Amino acid sequence: MDKDNIRELLTIIKKPIITDKTTKLLENNQYCFQVDPRVGKLKIKQAIEYIFGVNVKNINTYHKPLKKRTVSRFTGYRAHYKKAIVTLSKDDKINLFSED
């Protein structure tokens, strides 16, 4: 892989999503990430496999709908992002929580 392709793969994954619902998904070897809304499932799969060194079995993506928020007298929208639920093969694991 060339440097531009590697740089592109590293910018696709923004951050992991840690909520009560996503921690329950960890039991099924599924991980949730916030990703760039413009990329497809194939690029997300390549990025996860390159960054974490695991085999990806399945990917489900979801565009979060815009929600209106009002703060005092100002009305606006929450930021838009794309959520990816990544299912790994049984022998692979991603360590999201550091154990110091």
Biopython code that builds the backbone (N, CA, C, O; Angstrom):
import numpy as np
from Bio.PDB.StructureBuilder import StructureBuilder

atoms = [
    (1, "MET", "N", (0.831, -1.185, 0.000)),
    (1, "MET", "CA", (0.000, 0.000, 0.000)),
    (1, "MET", "C", (0.877, 1.251, 0.000)),
    (1, "MET", "O", (1.930, 1.290, 0.636)),
    (2, "ASP", "N", (0.424, 2.262, -0.721)),
    (2, "ASP", "CA", (1.160, 3.510, -0.737)),
    (2, "ASP", "C", (0.731, 4.400, 0.427)),
    (2, "ASP", "O", (-0.268, 4.126, 1.091)),
    (3, "LYS", "N", (1.484, 5.456, 0.666)),
    (3, "LYS", "CA", (1.253, 6.313, 1.833)),
    (3, "LYS", "C", (-0.095, 7.019, 1.783)),
    (3, "LYS", "O", (-0.733, 7.188, 2.823)),
    (4, "ASP", "N", (-0.549, 7.438, 0.590)),
    (4, "ASP", "CA", (-1.836, 8.126, 0.480)),
    (4, "ASP", "C", (-2.981, 7.199, 0.848)),
    (4, "ASP", "O", (-3.931, 7.622, 1.508)),
    (5, "ASN", "N", (-2.907, 5.938, 0.430)),
    (5, "ASN", "CA", (-3.952, 4.967, 0.738)),
    (5, "ASN", "C", (-3.991, 4.667, 2.238)),
    (5, "ASN", "O", (-5.071, 4.549, 2.818)),
    (6, "ILE", "N", (-2.825, 4.544, 2.864)),
    (6, "ILE", "CA", (-2.753, 4.286, 4.305)),
    (6, "ILE", "C", (-3.308, 5.479, 5.082)),
    (6, "ILE", "O", (-4.041, 5.297, 6.054)),
    (7, "ARG", "N", (-2.967, 6.690, 4.663)),
    (7, "ARG", "CA", (-3.459, 7.897, 5.323)),
    (7, "ARG", "C", (-4.981, 7.978, 5.207)),
    (7, "ARG", "O", (-5.658, 8.386, 6.150)),
    (8, "GLU", "N", (-5.514, 7.590, 4.049)),
    (8, "GLU", "CA", (-6.964, 7.600, 3.848)),
    (8, "GLU", "C", (-7.651, 6.582, 4.764)),
    (8, "GLU", "O", (-8.706, 6.868, 5.330)),
    (9, "LEU", "N", (-7.051, 5.392, 4.908)),
    (9, "LEU", "CA", (-7.631, 4.368, 5.782)),
    (9, "LEU", "C", (-7.630, 4.808, 7.241)),
    (9, "LEU", "O", (-8.556, 4.486, 7.985)),
    (10, "LEU", "N", (-6.600, 5.541, 7.657)),
    (10, "LEU", "CA", (-6.510, 5.980, 9.047)),
    (10, "LEU", "C", (-7.501, 7.094, 9.373)),
    (10, "LEU", "O", (-7.859, 7.275, 10.537)),
    (11, "THR", "N", (-7.950, 7.845, 8.365)),
    (11, "THR", "CA", (-8.889, 8.940, 8.624)),
    (11, "THR", "C", (-10.352, 8.507, 8.534)),
    (11, "THR", "O", (-11.242, 9.286, 8.874)),
    (12, "ILE", "N", (-10.616, 7.287, 8.084)),
    (12, "ILE", "CA", (-12.001, 6.813, 7.953)),
    (12, "ILE", "C", (-12.647, 6.606, 9.318)),
    (12, "ILE", "O", (-13.773, 7.048, 9.545)),
    (13, "ILE", "N", (-11.940, 5.936, 10.231)),
    (13, "ILE", "CA", (-12.478, 5.633, 11.555)),
    (13, "ILE", "C", (-12.246, 6.838, 12.466)),
    (13, "ILE", "O", (-11.104, 7.229, 12.706)),
    (14, "LYS", "N", (-13.334, 7.426, 12.972)),
    (14, "LYS", "CA", (-13.218, 8.605, 13.825)),
    (14, "LYS", "C", (-12.979, 8.218, 15.281)),
    (14, "LYS", "O", (-11.977, 8.619, 15.873)),
    (15, "LYS", "N", (-13.904, 7.431, 15.867)),
    (15, "LYS", "CA", (-13.766, 7.024, 17.262)),
    (15, "LYS", "C", (-14.741, 5.884, 17.550)),
    (15, "LYS", "O", (-15.732, 5.718, 16.839)),
    (16, "PRO", "N", (-14.463, 5.100, 18.590)),
    (16, "PRO", "CA", (-15.433, 4.072, 18.990)),
    (16, "PRO", "C", (-16.606, 4.708, 19.725)),
    (16, "PRO", "O", (-16.457, 5.740, 20.380)),
    (17, "ILE", "N", (-17.768, 4.083, 19.609)),
    (17, "ILE", "CA", (-18.964, 4.553, 20.291)),
    (17, "ILE", "C", (-19.178, 3.641, 21.502)),
    (17, "ILE", "O", (-19.396, 2.439, 21.349)),
    (18, "ILE", "N", (-19.114, 4.219, 22.704)),
    (18, "ILE", "CA", (-19.256, 3.456, 23.940)),
    (18, "ILE", "C", (-20.540, 3.909, 24.641)),
    (18, "ILE", "O", (-20.590, 4.999, 25.211)),
    (19, "THR", "N", (-21.568, 3.071, 24.597)),
    (19, "THR", "CA", (-22.824, 3.307, 25.302)),
    (19, "THR", "C", (-23.242, 1.998, 25.958)),
    (19, "THR", "O", (-22.560, 0.983, 25.812)),
    (20, "ASP", "N", (-24.351, 2.015, 26.675)),
    (20, "ASP", "CA", (-24.854, 0.788, 27.289)),
    (20, "ASP", "C", (-25.199, -0.256, 26.227)),
    (20, "ASP", "O", (-24.899, -1.440, 26.380)),
    (21, "LYS", "N", (-25.825, 0.198, 25.168)),
    (21, "LYS", "CA", (-26.241, -0.716, 24.105)),
    (21, "LYS", "C", (-25.031, -1.322, 23.381)),
    (21, "LYS", "O", (-25.030, -2.512, 23.067)),
    (22, "THR", "N", (-24.013, -0.514, 23.120)),
    (22, "THR", "CA", (-22.852, -1.032, 22.390)),
    (22, "THR", "C", (-21.988, -1.941, 23.251)),
    (22, "THR", "O", (-21.323, -2.832, 22.723)),
    (23, "THR", "N", (-21.984, -1.736, 24.575)),
    (23, "THR", "CA", (-21.226, -2.653, 25.427)),
    (23, "THR", "C", (-21.898, -4.016, 25.494)),
    (23, "THR", "O", (-21.220, -5.023, 25.699)),
    (24, "LYS", "N", (-23.211, -4.072, 25.327)),
    (24, "LYS", "CA", (-23.900, -5.367, 25.237)),
    (24, "LYS", "C", (-23.541, -6.077, 23.935)),
    (24, "LYS", "O", (-23.497, -7.307, 23.890)),
    (25, "LEU", "N", (-23.285, -5.317, 22.886)),
    (25, "LEU", "CA", (-22.900, -5.910, 21.603)),
    (25, "LEU", "C", (-21.515, -6.548, 21.661)),
    (25, "LEU", "O", (-21.203, -7.413, 20.843)),
    (26, "LEU", "N", (-20.677, -6.133, 22.617)),
    (26, "LEU", "CA", (-19.337, -6.705, 22.744)),
    (26, "LEU", "C", (-19.388, -8.203, 23.039)),
    (26, "LEU", "O", (-18.463, -8.934, 22.686)),
    (27, "GLU", "N", (-20.466, -8.665, 23.686)),
    (27, "GLU", "CA", (-20.625, -10.089, 23.968)),
    (27, "GLU", "C", (-20.760, -10.905, 22.689)),
    (27, "GLU", "O", (-20.369, -12.072, 22.653)),
    (28, "ASN", "N", (-21.315, -10.298, 21.635)),
    (28, "ASN", "CA", (-21.474, -10.966, 20.340)),
    (28, "ASN", "C", (-20.304, -10.690, 19.404)),
    (28, "ASN", "O", (-20.380, -10.979, 18.210)),
    (29, "ASN", "N", (-19.215, -10.127, 19.946)),
    (29, "ASN", "CA", (-18.030, -9.779, 19.167)),
    (29, "ASN", "C", (-18.351, -8.724, 18.104)),
    (29, "ASN", "O", (-17.846, -8.785, 16.983)),
    (30, "GLN", "N", (-19.206, -7.745, 18.476)),
    (30, "GLN", "CA", (-19.561, -6.648, 17.592)),
    (30, "GLN", "C", (-19.087, -5.336, 18.224)),
    (30, "GLN", "O", (-19.236, -5.128, 19.428)),
    (31, "TYR", "N", (-18.524, -4.467, 17.409)),
    (31, "TYR", "CA", (-17.967, -3.199, 17.864)),
    (31, "TYR", "C", (-18.576, -2.068, 17.047)),
    (31, "TYR", "O", (-18.801, -2.220, 15.846)),
    (32, "CYS", "N", (-18.845, -0.928, 17.693)),
    (32, "CYS", "CA", (-19.440, 0.229, 17.023)),
    (32, "CYS", "C", (-18.413, 1.344, 16.897)),
    (32, "CYS", "O", (-17.680, 1.645, 17.839)),
    (33, "PHE", "N", (-18.372, 1.947, 15.723)),
    (33, "PHE", "CA", (-17.447, 3.037, 15.452)),
    (33, "PHE", "C", (-18.174, 4.168, 14.746)),
    (33, "PHE", "O", (-19.113, 3.942, 13.983)),
    (34, "GLN", "N", (-17.727, 5.384, 15.010)),
    (34, "GLN", "CA", (-18.175, 6.534, 14.244)),
    (34, "GLN", "C", (-17.230, 6.657, 13.058)),
    (34, "GLN", "O", (-16.012, 6.714, 13.231)),
    (35, "VAL", "N", (-17.792, 6.699, 11.848)),
    (35, "VAL", "CA", (-16.975, 6.712, 10.637)),
    (35, "VAL", "C", (-17.356, 7.905, 9.768)),
    (35, "VAL", "O", (-18.358, 8.580, 10.007)),
    (36, "ASP", "N", (-16.539, 8.141, 8.763)),
    (36, "ASP", "CA", (-16.797, 9.212, 7.802)),
    (36, "ASP", "C", (-18.065, 8.873, 7.012)),
    (36, "ASP", "O", (-18.159, 7.765, 6.483)),
    (37, "PRO", "N", (-19.044, 9.781, 6.910)),
    (37, "PRO", "CA", (-20.310, 9.463, 6.249)),
    (37, "PRO", "C", (-20.195, 9.215, 4.752)),
    (37, "PRO", "O", (-21.133, 8.692, 4.150)),
    (38, "ARG", "N", (-19.080, 9.571, 4.135)),
    (38, "ARG", "CA", (-18.960, 9.447, 2.678)),
    (38, "ARG", "C", (-18.403, 8.108, 2.208)),
    (38, "ARG", "O", (-18.428, 7.831, 1.009)),
    (39, "VAL", "N", (-17.899, 7.265, 3.116)),
    (39, "VAL", "CA", (-17.259, 6.019, 2.698)),
    (39, "VAL", "C", (-18.232, 4.853, 2.760)),
    (39, "VAL", "O", (-19.235, 4.897, 3.473)),
    (40, "GLY", "N", (-17.916, 3.800, 1.992)),
    (40, "GLY", "CA", (-18.749, 2.618, 1.942)),
    (40, "GLY", "C", (-18.225, 1.516, 2.846)),
    (40, "GLY", "O", (-17.218, 1.672, 3.536)),
    (41, "LYS", "N", (-18.940, 0.397, 2.822)),
    (41, "LYS", "CA", (-18.615, -0.716, 3.711)),
    (41, "LYS", "C", (-17.258, -1.340, 3.390)),
    (41, "LYS", "O", (-16.545, -1.753, 4.306)),
    (42, "LEU", "N", (-16.888, -1.416, 2.124)),
    (42, "LEU", "CA", (-15.621, -2.030, 1.737)),
    (42, "LEU", "C", (-14.434, -1.244, 2.299)),
    (42, "LEU", "O", (-13.479, -1.838, 2.798)),
    (43, "LYS", "N", (-14.491, 0.088, 2.220)),
    (43, "LYS", "CA", (-13.410, 0.915, 2.767)),
    (43, "LYS", "C", (-13.359, 0.817, 4.292)),
    (43, "LYS", "O", (-12.277, 0.808, 4.879)),
    (44, "ILE", "N", (-14.532, 0.743, 4.936)),
    (44, "ILE", "CA", (-14.572, 0.601, 6.393)),
    (44, "ILE", "C", (-13.936, -0.723, 6.790)),
    (44, "ILE", "O", (-13.178, -0.785, 7.758)),
    (45, "LYS", "N", (-14.241, -1.773, 6.053)),
    (45, "LYS", "CA", (-13.664, -3.096, 6.336)),
    (45, "LYS", "C", (-12.150, -3.067, 6.192)),
    (45, "LYS", "O", (-11.439, -3.590, 7.050)),
    (46, "GLN", "N", (-11.650, -2.468, 5.130)),
    (46, "GLN", "CA", (-10.207, -2.373, 4.924)),
    (46, "GLN", "C", (-9.541, -1.583, 6.050)),
    (46, "GLN", "O", (-8.462, -1.952, 6.516)),
    (47, "ALA", "N", (-10.183, -0.497, 6.486)),
    (47, "ALA", "CA", (-9.613, 0.336, 7.544)),
    (47, "ALA", "C", (-9.552, -0.422, 8.868)),
    (47, "ALA", "O", (-8.530, -0.369, 9.552)),
    (48, "ILE", "N", (-10.618, -1.124, 9.246)),
    (48, "ILE", "CA", (-10.641, -1.873, 10.505)),
    (48, "ILE", "C", (-9.600, -2.981, 10.473)),
    (48, "ILE", "O", (-8.888, -3.189, 11.455)),
    (49, "GLU", "N", (-9.504, -3.693, 9.356)),
    (49, "GLU", "CA", (-8.530, -4.783, 9.248)),
    (49, "GLU", "C", (-7.102, -4.260, 9.297)),
    (49, "GLU", "O", (-6.230, -4.913, 9.868)),
    (50, "TYR", "N", (-6.845, -3.091, 8.708)),
    (50, "TYR", "CA", (-5.496, -2.534, 8.717)),
    (50, "TYR", "C", (-5.122, -1.986, 10.095)),
    (50, "TYR", "O", (-4.024, -2.244, 10.588)),
    (51, "ILE", "N", (-6.022, -1.237, 10.711)),
    (51, "ILE", "CA", (-5.706, -0.572, 11.985)),
    (51, "ILE", "C", (-5.575, -1.572, 13.128)),
    (51, "ILE", "O", (-4.629, -1.492, 13.911)),
    (52, "PHE", "N", (-6.512, -2.512, 13.235)),
    (52, "PHE", "CA", (-6.548, -3.408, 14.380)),
    (52, "PHE", "C", (-5.981, -4.806, 14.097)),
    (52, "PHE", "O", (-5.768, -5.571, 15.037)),
    (53, "GLY", "N", (-5.733, -5.160, 12.835)),
    (53, "GLY", "CA", (-5.169, -6.462, 12.496)),
    (53, "GLY", "C", (-6.112, -7.620, 12.793)),
    (53, "GLY", "O", (-5.683, -8.643, 13.328)),
    (54, "VAL", "N", (-7.393, -7.476, 12.454)),
    (54, "VAL", "CA", (-8.398, -8.507, 12.712)),
    (54, "VAL", "C", (-9.107, -8.866, 11.411)),
    (54, "VAL", "O", (-8.962, -8.167, 10.408)),
    (55, "ASN", "N", (-9.884, -9.972, 11.428)),
    (55, "ASN", "CA", (-10.705, -10.359, 10.291)),
    (55, "ASN", "C", (-12.133, -9.897, 10.526)),
    (55, "ASN", "O", (-12.742, -10.236, 11.540)),
    (56, "VAL", "N", (-12.668, -9.124, 9.588)),
    (56, "VAL", "CA", (-14.024, -8.608, 9.697)),
    (56, "VAL", "C", (-14.964, -9.581, 8.997)),
    (56, "VAL", "O", (-14.753, -9.949, 7.841)),
    (57, "LYS", "N", (-16.004, -9.989, 9.718)),
    (57, "LYS", "CA", (-16.981, -10.936, 9.183)),
    (57, "LYS", "C", (-18.135, -10.210, 8.500)),
    (57, "LYS", "O", (-18.567, -10.610, 7.419)),
    (58, "ASN", "N", (-18.645, -9.126, 9.136)),
    (58, "ASN", "CA", (-19.807, -8.417, 8.615)),
    (58, "ASN", "C", (-19.770, -6.963, 9.074)),
    (58, "ASN", "O", (-19.204, -6.648, 10.120)),
    (59, "ILE", "N", (-20.381, -6.075, 8.274)),
    (59, "ILE", "CA", (-20.483, -4.661, 8.640)),
    (59, "ILE", "C", (-21.896, -4.176, 8.363)),
    (59, "ILE", "O", (-22.431, -4.381, 7.273)),
    (60, "ASN", "N", (-22.495, -3.532, 9.358)),
    (60, "ASN", "CA", (-23.782, -2.860, 9.190)),
    (60, "ASN", "C", (-23.545, -1.375, 9.410)),
    (60, "ASN", "O", (-22.870, -0.986, 10.363)),
    (61, "THR", "N", (-24.100, -0.539, 8.529)),
    (61, "THR", "CA", (-23.922, 0.904, 8.660)),
    (61, "THR", "C", (-25.269, 1.569, 8.861)),
    (61, "THR", "O", (-26.309, 1.043, 8.465)),
    (62, "TYR", "N", (-25.229, 2.742, 9.484)),
    (62, "TYR", "CA", (-26.448, 3.464, 9.829)),
    (62, "TYR", "C", (-26.153, 4.957, 9.844)),
    (62, "TYR", "O", (-25.235, 5.403, 10.532)),
    (63, "HIS", "N", (-26.931, 5.735, 9.085)),
    (63, "HIS", "CA", (-26.828, 7.194, 9.117)),
    (63, "HIS", "C", (-27.767, 7.713, 10.200)),
    (63, "HIS", "O", (-28.981, 7.523, 10.123)),
    (64, "LYS", "N", (-27.198, 8.367, 11.205)),
    (64, "LYS", "CA", (-28.019, 8.934, 12.262)),
    (64, "LYS", "C", (-28.827, 10.098, 11.692)),
    (64, "LYS", "O", (-28.265, 10.932, 10.983)),
    (65, "PRO", "N", (-30.131, 10.181, 11.979)),
    (65, "PRO", "CA", (-30.926, 11.297, 11.462)),
    (65, "PRO", "C", (-30.595, 12.593, 12.205)),
    (65, "PRO", "O", (-30.132, 12.570, 13.345)),
    (66, "LEU", "N", (-30.840, 13.711, 11.543)),
    (66, "LEU", "CA", (-30.609, 15.009, 12.166)),
    (66, "LEU", "C", (-31.642, 15.242, 13.259)),
    (66, "LEU", "O", (-32.821, 14.937, 13.082)),
    (67, "LYS", "N", (-31.199, 15.783, 14.386)),
    (67, "LYS", "CA", (-32.100, 16.121, 15.478)),
    (67, "LYS", "C", (-31.973, 17.606, 15.781)),
    (67, "LYS", "O", (-30.869, 18.144, 15.866)),
    (68, "LYS", "N", (-33.107, 18.253, 15.941)),
    (68, "LYS", "CA", (-33.125, 19.676, 16.233)),
    (68, "LYS", "C", (-32.878, 19.901, 17.719)),
    (68, "LYS", "O", (-33.483, 19.236, 18.560)),
    (69, "ARG", "N", (-31.996, 20.830, 18.040)),
    (69, "ARG", "CA", (-31.686, 21.170, 19.422)),
    (69, "ARG", "C", (-31.853, 22.676, 19.619)),
    (69, "ARG", "O", (-31.497, 23.468, 18.747)),
    (70, "THR", "N", (-32.395, 23.056, 20.764)),
    (70, "THR", "CA", (-32.576, 24.462, 21.093)),
    (70, "THR", "C", (-31.821, 24.767, 22.381)),
    (70, "THR", "O", (-32.034, 24.121, 23.407)),
    (71, "VAL", "N", (-30.946, 25.747, 22.315)),
    (71, "VAL", "CA", (-30.220, 26.221, 23.483)),
    (71, "VAL", "C", (-30.563, 27.689, 23.638)),
    (71, "VAL", "O", (-30.191, 28.520, 22.809)),
    (72, "SER", "N", (-31.274, 27.998, 24.707)),
    (72, "SER", "CA", (-31.746, 29.348, 24.952)),
    (72, "SER", "C", (-32.652, 29.776, 23.802)),
    (72, "SER", "O", (-33.699, 29.161, 23.601)),
    (73, "ARG", "N", (-32.299, 30.778, 23.064)),
    (73, "ARG", "CA", (-33.136, 31.220, 21.944)),
    (73, "ARG", "C", (-32.595, 30.764, 20.591)),
    (73, "ARG", "O", (-33.172, 31.102, 19.558)),
    (74, "PHE", "N", (-31.499, 30.005, 20.578)),
    (74, "PHE", "CA", (-30.878, 29.571, 19.339)),
    (74, "PHE", "C", (-31.302, 28.144, 19.005)),
    (74, "PHE", "O", (-31.305, 27.270, 19.872)),
    (75, "THR", "N", (-31.652, 27.919, 17.762)),
    (75, "THR", "CA", (-32.064, 26.596, 17.305)),
    (75, "THR", "C", (-31.068, 26.109, 16.260)),
    (75, "THR", "O", (-30.665, 26.854, 15.367)),
    (76, "GLY", "N", (-30.684, 24.854, 16.389)),
    (76, "GLY", "CA", (-29.748, 24.280, 15.436)),
    (76, "GLY", "C", (-29.918, 22.773, 15.387)),
    (76, "GLY", "O", (-30.885, 22.226, 15.918)),
    (77, "TYR", "N", (-28.979, 22.114, 14.752)),
    (77, "TYR", "CA", (-29.026, 20.669, 14.606)),
    (77, "TYR", "C", (-27.771, 20.036, 15.201)),
    (77, "TYR", "O", (-26.705, 20.651, 15.230)),
    (78, "ARG", "N", (-27.914, 18.805, 15.672)),
    (78, "ARG", "CA", (-26.757, 18.051, 16.142)),
    (78, "ARG", "C", (-25.909, 17.648, 14.933)),
    (78, "ARG", "O", (-26.399, 17.616, 13.804)),
    (79, "ALA", "N", (-24.664, 17.350, 15.177)),
    (79, "ALA", "CA", (-23.761, 16.991, 14.098)),
    (79, "ALA", "C", (-24.162, 15.646, 13.493)),
    (79, "ALA", "O", (-24.573, 14.733, 14.209)),
    (80, "HIS", "N", (-24.040, 15.533, 12.191)),
    (80, "HIS", "CA", (-24.371, 14.301, 11.478)),
    (80, "HIS", "C", (-23.161, 13.388, 11.439)),
    (80, "HIS", "O", (-22.044, 13.846, 11.197)),
    (81, "TYR", "N", (-23.374, 12.086, 11.679)),
    (81, "TYR", "CA", (-22.295, 11.123, 11.535)),
    (81, "TYR", "C", (-22.860, 9.778, 11.114)),
    (81, "TYR", "O", (-24.070, 9.555, 11.175)),
    (82, "LYS", "N", (-21.992, 8.894, 10.691)),
    (82, "LYS", "CA", (-22.373, 7.558, 10.261)),
    (82, "LYS", "C", (-21.838, 6.572, 11.283)),
    (82, "LYS", "O", (-20.697, 6.684, 11.734)),
    (83, "LYS", "N", (-22.667, 5.608, 11.645)),
    (83, "LYS", "CA", (-22.319, 4.610, 12.649)),
    (83, "LYS", "C", (-22.109, 3.276, 11.938)),
    (83, "LYS", "O", (-22.918, 2.882, 11.099)),
    (84, "ALA", "N", (-21.031, 2.590, 12.274)),
    (84, "ALA", "CA", (-20.740, 1.285, 11.687)),
    (84, "ALA", "C", (-20.656, 0.247, 12.798)),
    (84, "ALA", "O", (-19.902, 0.415, 13.756)),
    (85, "ILE", "N", (-21.433, -0.828, 12.667)),
    (85, "ILE", "CA", (-21.377, -1.949, 13.601)),
    (85, "ILE", "C", (-20.602, -3.059, 12.912)),
    (85, "ILE", "O", (-21.050, -3.616, 11.909)),
    (86, "VAL", "N", (-19.433, -3.376, 13.461)),
    (86, "VAL", "CA", (-18.507, -4.317, 12.842)),
    (86, "VAL", "C", (-18.550, -5.629, 13.611)),
    (86, "VAL", "O", (-18.345, -5.650, 14.824)),
    (87, "THR", "N", (-18.818, -6.727, 12.901)),
    (87, "THR", "CA", (-18.799, -8.057, 13.499)),
    (87, "THR", "C", (-17.490, -8.737, 13.114)),
    (87, "THR", "O", (-17.146, -8.817, 11.934)),
    (88, "LEU", "N", (-16.768, -9.224, 14.113)),
    (88, "LEU", "CA", (-15.486, -9.885, 13.876)),
    (88, "LEU", "C", (-15.662, -11.396, 13.924)),
    (88, "LEU", "O", (-16.650, -11.904, 14.454)),
    (89, "SER", "N", (-14.689, -12.107, 13.361)),
    (89, "SER", "CA", (-14.704, -13.558, 13.469)),
    (89, "SER", "C", (-14.440, -13.960, 14.918)),
    (89, "SER", "O", (-13.951, -13.151, 15.708)),
    (90, "LYS", "N", (-14.764, -15.217, 15.273)),
    (90, "LYS", "CA", (-14.770, -15.642, 16.674)),
    (90, "LYS", "C", (-13.416, -15.519, 17.361)),
    (90, "LYS", "O", (-13.369, -15.206, 18.551)),
    (91, "ASP", "N", (-12.322, -15.751, 16.660)),
    (91, "ASP", "CA", (-11.007, -15.750, 17.311)),
    (91, "ASP", "C", (-10.374, -14.364, 17.393)),
    (91, "ASP", "O", (-9.295, -14.227, 17.971)),
    (92, "ASP", "N", (-11.008, -13.330, 16.833)),
    (92, "ASP", "CA", (-10.450, -11.972, 16.857)),
    (92, "ASP", "C", (-11.132, -11.132, 17.927)),
    (92, "ASP", "O", (-12.285, -11.369, 18.287)),
    (93, "LYS", "N", (-10.387, -10.136, 18.432)),
    (93, "LYS", "CA", (-10.890, -9.250, 19.474)),
    (93, "LYS", "C", (-10.189, -7.903, 19.366)),
    (93, "LYS", "O", (-9.018, -7.834, 18.994)),
    (94, "ILE", "N", (-10.912, -6.828, 19.693)),
    (94, "ILE", "CA", (-10.343, -5.483, 19.746)),
    (94, "ILE", "C", (-10.403, -5.041, 21.203)),
    (94, "ILE", "O", (-11.453, -5.127, 21.838)),
    (95, "ASN", "N", (-9.282, -4.569, 21.729)),
    (95, "ASN", "CA", (-9.228, -4.108, 23.123)),
    (95, "ASN", "C", (-9.505, -2.607, 23.146)),
    (95, "ASN", "O", (-8.613, -1.804, 22.871)),
    (96, "LEU", "N", (-10.757, -2.226, 23.478)),
    (96, "LEU", "CA", (-11.119, -0.815, 23.548)),
    (96, "LEU", "C", (-10.811, -0.194, 24.896)),
    (96, "LEU", "O", (-10.636, 1.021, 24.998)),
    (97, "PHE", "N", (-10.743, -1.011, 25.925)),
    (97, "PHE", "CA", (-10.508, -0.518, 27.275)),
    (97, "PHE", "C", (-9.105, -0.921, 27.710)),
    (97, "PHE", "O", (-8.785, -2.108, 27.769)),
    (98, "SER", "N", (-8.272, 0.067, 28.014)),
    (98, "SER", "CA", (-6.907, -0.245, 28.451)),
    (98, "SER", "C", (-6.932, -0.702, 29.901)),
    (98, "SER", "O", (-7.695, -0.182, 30.715)),
    (99, "GLU", "N", (-6.101, -1.667, 30.211)),
    (99, "GLU", "CA", (-6.025, -2.208, 31.567)),
    (99, "GLU", "C", (-4.675, -1.851, 32.169)),
    (99, "GLU", "O", (-3.714, -2.611, 32.048)),
    (100, "ASP", "N", (-4.603, -0.698, 32.814)),
    (100, "ASP", "CA", (-3.344, -0.250, 33.410)),
    (100, "ASP", "C", (-3.276, -0.621, 34.864)),
    (100, "ASP", "O", (-2.286, -0.324, 35.532)),
]
sb = StructureBuilder()
sb.init_structure("model")
sb.init_model(0)
sb.init_chain("A")
sb.init_seg("    ")
for serial, (resi, resn, name, xyz) in enumerate(atoms, 1):
    if name == "N":
        sb.init_residue(resn, " ", resi, " ")
    sb.init_atom(name, np.array(xyz, "f"), 0.0, 1.0, " ", f" {name:<3s}", serial, name[0])
structure = sb.get_structure()
